[in-house]
């Protein structure tokens, strides 16, 4: 991956292809929302933390 002379990269971008001279490149992953997954992870982490405290 290379950035050409005068090329710009938009902040927060993850660039996976070369950018030609004088071009503007931007790349961001599409947001995905997984309902209920936050609660599932929080409960899993709490369980792991409690197990560690018990020794």
N, C-alpha and C positions, 0 to 999 in steps of 0.2 A: 504494500500500500504506500503510495506517495502522494504528496500534495504539490501540485504545480505552482509555478511562480505566480504570485498574486492571488492564489486560491484562498478562499475563506471557508472556515468550518463554523457552523452555528453552535453556540454554547449548548452543552448537554448532549451533543450528538455522539453516536458511536459509528465511526466510519469504517466500512469493511471493503471498500473499493477505492482505487486511486481516483484523485480529483484532478482534472485537467487545469492548465493555466487559466487564471482569471475566472474560475468557476466558483459558485457558492454551493456547498454541500451540507445537507442536514439529514440526519437519520435518527429516528427514535422508534423504539419498539411500541407496537400498539398495546394500549392498556387492556388488561383482562381483569375482570372482577369475578371472584369466585365466592358466591354467597355461602356463609357459614364456615369458610375455611379459616378465618381469623380466630373464631371461637375454638375450633378444633386444635389449631396450633397452640393457642394460649393454654388450653387444658393439658395438652401433651407436655409443654414446657414446665407447667406447674407440677405435673406428676414426676418428671425427671428431677426437678429441683427438690421436691419433697423426699424422693428416694435417696438423693445425695446427702441430705441433712440427716437422715436416719443412719447413714453410714454403711 
